[in-house]
C-alpha cells in the first residue's frame, strides 16, 4: 500500500502541535476542539502558516509558524507564535483581510475532530 503525502498545512500544523507540546509555551493543545480556519503563503525561501484554533475550554488562539529554507534541507522552523483571540474576534486584526483564509476541514478530519459551524 502506498503512503499518501500529507498536505503541507496539515504537516506543519502537526509540527506546530508537537513544538507546543515540547516547548513550554504555556498552551495545551490536548484540549483542541476545532481548527477553525487557516492560511498559508510561500515567498522566496520563507513559508508562513497560520491557524485559528478553538479549545474545549471555549478559548481561541491564533498560531503562526514561519519556516525558512536551509541549504540542502527541507524547511526548518524559525518561529512559532501563539496569540489569544477575544471571543468576538474571528481572526487577528492585522490579518483579517491581508491573507486568504480557508476552512481546514482536512486537518480536522485527520485529527478526528467533529466538524461544527464556524462563528
FENHU-V535037 format. One line per field, one symbol per residue. phi: phi as a letter, one per 40 degrees, with the letter a starting at -180 (. if undefined). burial: + if it has 24 or more other C-alpha atoms within 12 Angstrom, else -. A space follows every 50 residues. Layout:
phi->???
burial->???
//
This chain:
phi->.cccccddccdccccccccccccgcgabccccbaccaaaaabbgcbbbba bbbbbccgcbbbbbbbbbcbdgbcdbcbabbbbcbcdcccbddcbdbcbc caccdccccdcgcccaccc
burial->-------+++-++++++-++------+++--+++++++++------++++ +++++---+++++++++-------+-+--+++++-----+++-------- --++++++-----------
//
